Amino acid sequence: MNDIEPRLQSDFEQSTHVTHTKAPPIHDIQGAYGVVQRIRDRLQASIKGREDVIELVIIALLADGHVLLEDYPGSGKTTLAKALGDSIVDDLPDDDIVTIRRIQFTPDLLPSDVTGTTIFDPNTNRFFFRPGPIFAHIVLADEINRTSPKVQSALLEAMAEKQTTVDNRTRKLDHLFFVIATQNPLDLAGTFPLPSAQLDRFLFKIRMVHIDRKSELEVLSSIRQRQQGAGANLPRATRTEILDARTVILDQIHVAEAVRECLVDIANNMEVCNRRGEILFIEPFQVVKGDGFNTLNSTTDISG
């Protein structure tokens, strides 16, 4: 973003946790699993009774996908996204891309409110690009079904291509770009439901059902600790470590031909089939099997 005027750069929000020292590169599955465990520990310290949701979010993060969370208010959707952003250390603090940003979608939101816009500086008589909240590692798209399709499409282009186009110029997003979108199934009047063709931009659509009684009691008893920053002393993972873990999983987890054939057969036997899903599901299988296994040898391994 070298077209940003230096005086304006000082106004940008910076990541909460930054470092200028690169972590040692990750070359094996054990190192990738260490990254997973660090993120999992921090999320479980902040979110109670959502272990299954936490696992799916981590899988999507490592599989380079995106997540759509659906549930009623107060189910912890926003808390989960913020906890994930707080689990990441920005080791490129000078790139004007922060760890996490939130976009509250409303009917009057404009695409430029998401992607950014060019502004005029009267001191230099020049136009400069001011990045929108989409320039972040983790983007929380809150109540995505409350805004117009025009704004939704601006976000969905970024999710599919990891880039955004403003004033006929394409700007790349960070490789770690990860969207957690939420939608509320209540009060659907006046909303804009995502069509099926756009839902496939998300790797998972997760319905967060009510947690059990024991977990609810644990939530109540740990309110004070979580308000003060539960798990604050637990180690975090850097941006580069997560990207290294992605590469290791993709390169070192073998997917047998029988598994690929199974995915094609499942798609062929579905009444409504999206071919993109066949490709997207390969990496989640690799992430799951990276937790102690190195291969997907047969179709029965898919159940893992």
Secondary structure, 3 states (H helix, E strand, C coil): CCCCCHHHHCCCCCCCCECCCCCCCCCCHHHHHHHHHHHHHHHHHHCCCCHHHHHHHHHHHHCCCCEEEECCCCCCHHHHHHHHHHCEEECCCCCCCEEEEEEECCCCCCHHHHHEEEEEECCCCEEEEEECCCCEEEEEEECHHHCCHHHHHHHHHHHHHCEEEECCEEEECCCCCEEEEEECCCCCCCCCCCCHHHHCCCCEEEECCCCCHHHHHHHHHCHHHHHCCCCCCCCCEEHHHHHHHHHHHHHHCEECHHHHHHHHHHHHCCCCCCHHHHHHCHHHHHHHHCCCCCEECCHHHHHC
